[in-house]
Amino acid sequence: MHLNKDAVVEDASVHCSGDGNKKSSISSADLLKTLFFILMWYTFSTFLTLYNKTLLGDHLGKFPAPLLMNTIHFTMQAVLSKLITWHWSHRFKQTVPMSWNDYFYRVVPTALSTALDVNLSNASLVFISVTFATMCKSAAPIFLLLFAFAFRLESPSIRLLGIIVVISIGVLLAVAKETEFEFWGFLFVTLAAVMSGFRWCMTQILLQKEASGLRNPLVLMSYLTPIMAVATAALSLFLDPWHEFGKNNYFNNSWHVARSCFLMLFGGTLAFFMVLTEYVLVSVTSAVTVTIAGVVKEAVTIVVAVFYFHDEFTWLKGVGLITIMVGVSLFNWYKYQKLLKGQLDTNDVAMTPSTNVAAKSRNTNLINLPVEEDVLS
């Protein structure tokens, strides 16, 4: 039998071309999927930030009960995450039951620090602008590294100390000559940054014990958010002005109460889907992609705040923002280099935050988890 070599070559070329096109189409599909989820993440995060500032701002909505609002948000996340893990129990089944020791010494501190992070961030928005708060919250990687050094999760090095210095200089430039400086707002957002660093370290400690069975982000979320809801509800009972609710336009009649409930449920929905898109984004890409996207998201948040709230943005703040982004990018690049060298295990990846703030995440093996509605994320 005579074979036409040209035909064989041509046929092989067609097959190769087909395979190449297939690979190209798969790559394009993955790229489009990633861009779609990043866009969804940015959308939910930006709307949540606008929602929080509009509702809580001292010169805007002046919502009287920020802790009650966060309680509703955390409760919604707890209920929805429990429903999802229950409905698809075959996917989220824990191979090892949670011990009481792990629960009280790992889960509870992580949940409490996360709740404080979110509550303090929201409280800061009552006094200061979104732009100023976002820049101050960008100091979170500094406290993350300091706690990591203290807990011996990370070894001090000249490179890491240099990253801390760069981010610190950026924050100082952003804070310098702030015309609308409010001490309480600055204090709250700084404490939120401290809590953010602490909770990331606690998350890593929690995830280091594989037997805890919390490698899946939604399972971890279902454990953390009930504690966050209870703790915030307790704070709300003591700190929210319940005795003034009857005189406030948000709660002075049944219609206003119903409207306020709707507003809080709407915010809770935004928060849940923001966290969920973060989970999905890491599952289809990696924690490194999310952290890099998080740096860009900070800039997007500030640009939106400048146009929507008319926040003042001076050249000094611009220099400070660029310096912060360079510092955070260097931190992410440092982690990425360790990952490439095989020095970064899955637990170490867990402490790389979506800076803003941030945590804020996740797949079943690689978790980078802000499990709340990080208002500045």
N, C-alpha and C positions, 0 to 999 in steps of 0.2 A: 504494500500500500504506500502510495506516494503522499508525503505530507508537505504542504506548502509552508516553508519556514516563515515567510512574510506573514502568512495568515496566523500562524502560531504566535509569532511575536506580537502581532497586532492584537490578538485575542488576550494575550497575557497583559499587554499594556492596558487594555480595556478593564481587565480585572483589577490590575493595580490601581488604575485611575479610580475605579469604583470604590476600592477599599480606602483610597486616600480621601475621596469625597466623603465617605462614611465617617472616617475619623474626623475630618474637618467639620462635618455637620454636628457630630457629637460634641466637639470642642466648642462650637458656636452655641449649641444648646446649653452647655454648662455655663458658658460665659453669660448668655442672656438670662439664665436662671439666677445666677449670682447677682447680676445687676438688678434684676427685678426685686430680689429679697433685700438688697441694700437700699433700693429706692423705697420699699415698704417700711424698712427699719427707720430710715430718715423721716419718712412721712409721719409715722406713728409717734416717733420721738419728738419731732418738731411740734406737732399738734398738742402733744402732752405738755411740753414746755410752755406753749402759748396758753393752754388751758389753765395750768397751775398759776402762772403769773397773772393772767387776767382775773382769775377768781380770787387769788390771795393778795394781790398787790395792794399796798396801803393807800395808793391813790387811784385804785381801779375798783375791783369787785368787793374788797374788804370782807371776804367770807369769814364769819366769826369762829368757825370750828375746823381749822386745818387738820388737827389730830383725828377728829371724827371722820373727816374726808379720807384720810389715809387708812383709817380702820376699815372703812367700806371697801377701799381699793384692795387692801391685803386680804380681806374676807372673800372678795370676788376671785382673787387669784387662787386662794386656798380651795374654794369650792370647785372652781373650774379644773384646776390641776388634779384634785381628788377624783372628780368625775371622769376625766380623761384616763388616768391611771387605773381606775376601777373598770371602765368600759373595755379598755384594751389590756386587761390584767395579764393576759398571756405574753404581752410584749414587755410589760413593766414589772413582772413578778421578781421579787427579791429572793435570791438563792440562799441568803443568810439573814435570819431575823436580826433586827436592830437591838443591841443590848442597851440596858438602862444607863450603863456607864458611858457609852458612846453618845447616847441621846443627851445627857446632862452636861457632859464635858466637851462635846464637839458640836452637836446640832444647836443647842440652846444659845451658846455664846455667838455662834455664827448668825443666828436669827436675830438676836438682840442688837448686835452691832449693825446688821443690815437695816433694821427698823430705825435705829438712831441716825444712820446715814441719810435715809430718805426723809425722816421727819425734820432733821436739822436743815437739810437742803431746802425743803419746802418752807420752813420757818424763815430762812434767809431771804426768800423772795418777797416776803412782806415788806422788807426794808430796802433792799438793793435791787439794781437792775439785773436782767438776765445776762447781759454782757459781762458785768462785773462779777457776778456769781460764777459764771462759766469759767472765767479766767482764774478766779481764786480756787475753784474746785479742781482745776488742772494740777494743783499741787499734790493731789492724791498719790501719784507714783513716788513722791519723796517719802511720805509716811509709809507707803507700802514697803519700800526698801529698808527703812529704819526698823520697822517691825520684823521684816524678814531677817535682818541682821540679828535682832534681839532673840528671835526664835530659832536662830541657826538654820534657817531655810535657804539662806543665800550667804555666800562668803564675801566680805568687804573687798573691794578692789579699787584701784585708781580710776578705772573706766566707769564703774558705778558711781563713785563719789563725784566724778566729773559730770555725769548725767544729772545728779542731784543739784550740783552747783548751777548748771545751765537752766534747769527748770526753775530754781529759786530766783535766779536773776530775772527770768521772764515774768514770774509772778510779781516781783518787786516793781518792775517797770510798769506792769499793768495796774498795780495799786497806786503807784506814785501819782500825785496831783489829781486824784479822783475827786471831782467836784461834788458828787452826790454820796460821799463816804458816810456810811452809817455804822457805828461801832457794833451794835447788836447784830446787824446783818453780816458784817465781816466776821464776827466771832462765831456765829452759827455756821456759816459756810466753811470756815476753817476747821471747826470741830467735825463737820460732816466729812471733810477731806481726811481727817485723822481716822474717823470711824471707817471710812472707805478702805484705807490702807490696812486697818486692823482686820476688817471682815474678809479681805482677800487672803490674808495670811491664815485666818481661821478656816476659810474654805479649803485652802491647801492642806492644812492639818486634817480636816475632816475627810478629804479625799485620799489622803495617804493610806488610810486603812481600807483596803479593798473589801474586806469582809463586812464593812458597814452596808454594802449593797446600794450605795447612793451614787453610782456612776452615771446614771441617767439623769439629765437635768430636770425633767418633769417630776421624777420621783423625789429628787432633792427639793424642788420647789414645793411639792406637796407636804414635805416635812417642815420646811422653814416658815412658809407663809402663815400657818395657823398660830405659831408662836408670835410672829410679827403682829398679827391682828390682835391677839389677846394683850400683848404688851402695850401696843398703841392705844387700845381701848382703855386700859388702865390709866395711861397718861392723859387721855382725853377727859376722863371723869374728874381728874384733879386740876387740869390746866385749862381746858376749854371753858369759856364763860357761859355755862349752862343757864345760870340765873338770868342772863340777858337775852336768851333766845326769843322769849315772848315779845320783846320790843324790837327785835331785829327784822329787817325786811325779808330775810331768808326764811324765817320761821314764825312770823306773827299771825299767819292764818293757814288754813288747811291747803289752799291752793299753793301758797309759797312753800310750804313743807313738801308738797308733792313735787314742785319744781326743783327744790334743792335736792331731793332724793334722786330725781332724774339726772341732775348735773353730776352728782357723785357717782352714780352708776355709769354714766357716760365716761367719766374720767377713769373709772376702774376698768372699763372695756378697753379704752386706749392703752392703759398700762399693761393689761394682760397680753394684748396682741403685739405690743412692742417687745415684750419679753419673749413671746412665742416666735416672732420673726428672728430675734437674735439666736434662739435655739436652732431654728431651721437653717439660718445662715451659716452657723458653724458646722452643722451636719452636712451641708453641701459643699463647704469650702474648708476652712480651718480657723483656729483661734487667732492665728497671725493675721489673716485677712480681716477679721473683725476688728482687731486692735488698730490696724492701719486705717480702716474705714472709719473707726471711731475718732481718729485724729482729724480727719476731714469733716466729720460730723460736727465737731466743736466749732469749726470755722463757719459751717452752714448755720448752726444755731445762732451764732453771733451776728451774721449777716441778716438773718430773718428778724432778730431782735432790734437791730438798728433801723430796719425799714418799718417794722410793725409797731414797735414801741417808741421809736425815735430815740433810742439810747444814744448817748453821746459817745463818739468813738474818735479819739485823738490819735495823732501820729505816734505818740508815746505808747498808747495802748496797742497800736498796730505792731510796733517793734516788740513789745512784750508778748503779744500773741504769737508772732513768728518765732520768737525765742523759745516759748513754751512748746510750740509744735515741733521745733527742731529737737528739743530735749526729749519729748515723748517719743518722737520718731527714732532717736538714738537708742532709747530704752527698748523699743520694739525690735529694732535691728539687732541689738545685743542678744535678745531672747531668740531671735530667728537664727543668728549665727550659732548659738548653742544648740538649737534644734538640729541644724544641718550637721553639726559635729557629733551628734548623737549623745550630747551631754545633758540634754533636757528631757526628762521623763514626763509622762502624762500629767503627773501631779504638779510639776513645776510649771507646765503650761497653764494650769488653772489659776496661777496668781498673776497672769498678764491681764490687766484690766482694760475695758473699753473706756478709756480715761474719762471719763466723766461722767466718768464720771461716769464703772463703770462698770465694768465690771465688766457695763457695764458687762459669747458665752458658750457654746456648748455642743457636744454630741455625746454619744454613749461612752466614748473612750477619752475624749479630749474636751474638757469643760473649762470655760472661762466665763464665770457666771454672775452677772448682776441680776438677781432674781426679784427685783422690784422695779417700780417705775422710777428709775433714777431720773429725777426731774430735769437734770441738766444733760441727760444722755440722749 
